[in-house]
Amino acid sequence: MSRLAAGVVLVTAHDPDDGPRGEDVGMTATAFMSVSLDPPLVLVSLRNGSRMDDLLAEQPLWGVSVLSESQRHIAGRFAMKGRVSDRLLFEDIPYTRGEVSGSLLVRGALTTLECRTEQRVETGDHTLVIGRVLAAGLPSGDGGPLVHFRGRYRQLS
């Protein structure tokens, strides 16, 4: 499947139960797609037992930032294994907080979405999370998409 090119997104959610003000969580995903236009539905695939899978099992609101080719550093940062706390990872990334979901949305992303989980489907070692799009934004029209192909981030040329 590494030969199937895929767009790269940052999935985010706010965990209100983690400390006095909660914590923001993020993960890089390439298994993300549109499911339906009416109603507007999207799907993301999460590894079972991952921090995001556990959080979205409890928190129905989440965000997606479709990353541009200039945001490769963001994708790499949130894809690291054994990484530092998400709070530190977000520290120097320009973002806004979604009005509907409370999730962090990356400034300069090609598109941002705020979603509410409609359905979870456990299959194999992943959970497919289908979300209804509650809000969408176009923070930037500049540049092309960040693409993942054969184990590396790439640009369309």
Beta strands, then each sheet from edge to edge (+ up, - down):
strand 1: 6-7
strand 2: 9-15
strand 3: 23-29
strand 4: 32-37
strand 5: 40-47
strand 6: 61-66
strand 7: 95-97
strand 8: 104-106
strand 9: 111-123
strand 10: 126-137
strand 11: 146-149
strand 12: 152-155
sheet 1: 1+ 11- 12+
sheet 2: 3+ 2- 6+ 9- 10+ 5- 4+
sheet 3: 7+ 8-
end
